[in-house]
Amino acid sequence: MGIVVLLLILALVFGGIGLFVEGLKWLLIIGLVLLVVGAFTGYRGRGARV
């Protein structure tokens, strides 16, 4: 019974870590897209004013 509880706890911990890493990966992708879009619109806006 103790082994079953230990395996369940380990599965929850590793599952939580995996979910956290997956969320960080998506945040990185979204952040990079926003950075590229912001840099492009800033460069375009600066060039249009001059």
DRENGU-159359 format. One line per 5 residues: their letters; for each residue x, y, z of N, C-alpha, C, O. Coordinates in steps of 0.02 Angstrom, whole numbers. Example, Ala and Ser with C-alpha at 12.3 -4.5 7.8 and 13.67 -1.06 7.14 Angstrom:
as	660:-284:390:615:-225:390:660:-165:390:712:-166:423; 642:-112:354:684:-53:357:645:2:394:670:57:402 $
END
This chain:
mgivv	41:-60:0:0:0:0:43:63:0:27:113:-32; 98:60:36:143:117:39:175:132:-28:185:190:-46; 190:79:-66:220:89:-132:170:122:-179:189:164:-220; 106:103:-174:55:133:-216:48:207:-202:43:248:-248; 47:225:-138:42:296:-119:103:334:-143:98:389:-168 $
lllil	162:304:-135:223:336:-158:222:347:-234:242:400:-258; 200:297:-272:195:304:-344:144:358:-364:156:396:-411; 89:361:-329:39:413:-343:67:483:-329:56:529:-368; 103:490:-275:133:555:-258:185:574:-310:188:631:-332; 227:526:-330:277:540:-381:245:558:-448:269:603:-483 $
alvfg	191:524:-466:156:540:-528:128:610:-526:132:646:-576; 99:630:-470:72:698:-463:127:750:-466:119:802:-498; 184:737:-434:239:785:-434:267:792:-504:276:848:-528; 282:737:-538:311:741:-605:261:767:-655:280:802:-702; 197:751:-646:145:779:-689:140:854:-681:132:891:-730 $
giglf	144:877:-619:142:949:-606:202:985:-635:195:1040:-663; 260:955:-630:321:984:-659:315:987:-735:334:1037:-766; 289:934:-765:280:932:-837:231:985:-861:242:1018:-911; 176:994:-823:127:1045:-841:157:1115:-834:144:1158:-876; 197:1125:-783:230:1190:-772:278:1205:-829:280:1262:-854 $
veglk	317:1156:-849:365:1166:-904:328:1179:-970:350:1221:-1009; 274:1144:-981:234:1154:-1042:205:1226:-1043:204:1258:-1095; 182:1249:-985:157:1317:-981:211:1368:-993:200:1419:-1026; 271:1356:-967:327:1402:-979:346:1404:-1053:365:1456:-1079; 341:1346:-1086:357:1343:-1157:308:1387:-1197:329:1424:-1241 $
wllii	244:1382:-1181:194:1423:-1217:203:1497:-1201:194:1539:-1245; 220:1513:-1138:232:1584:-1121:292:1610:-1159:292:1668:-1181; 344:1570:-1168:402:1591:-1207:384:1603:-1280:405:1653:-1309; 344:1559:-1309:323:1568:-1379:282:1631:-1386:293:1671:-1432; 234:1642:-1341:191:1702:-1345:233:1765:-1334:222:1815:-1369 $
glvll	280:1762:-1287:323:1820:-1275:366:1837:-1335:375:1896:-1352; 393:1786:-1368:434:1799:-1427:393:1828:-1484:416:1873:-1520; 332:1803:-1493:288:1830:-1545:272:1903:-1530:274:1945:-1575; 256:1919:-1468:241:1988:-1450:302:2033:-1458:295:2090:-1479; 361:2007:-1443:422:2046:-1452:434:2062:-1525:450:2119:-1543 $
vvgaf	426:2012:-1569:436:2023:-1640:384:2072:-1668:402:2117:-1706; 321:2064:-1648:268:2109:-1672:280:2180:-1647:272:2228:-1684; 299:2187:-1584:313:2253:-1556:373:2286:-1590:371:2346:-1603; 425:2248:-1602:484:2276:-1636:467:2297:-1707:490:2349:-1730; 427:2257:-1742:409:2273:-1810:365:2335:-1813:377:2380:-1854 $
tgyrg	315:2340:-1770:271:2398:-1771:308:2461:-1748:295:2515:-1773; 353:2454:-1701:392:2511:-1678:439:2537:-1733:446:2597:-1743; 471:2490:-1768:516:2510:-1822:476:2542:-1879:497:2592:-1908; 418:2513:-1895:377:2539:-1949:349:2609:-1930:348:2654:-1972; 328:2616:-1868:301:2680:-1846:354:2735:-1844:340:2792:-1860 $
rgarv	414:2716:-1824:469:2765:-1821:488:2787:-1891:501:2846:-1903; 489:2740:-1938:507:2756:-2007:454:2798:-2042:471:2837:-2086; 391:2790:-2023:337:2826:-2057:337:2899:-2037:317:2942:-2077; 358:2915:-1975:356:2984:-1951:410:3027:-1982:401:3088:-1989; 466:2997:-1999:523:3037:-2024:515:3058:-2094:559:3092:-2121 $
END
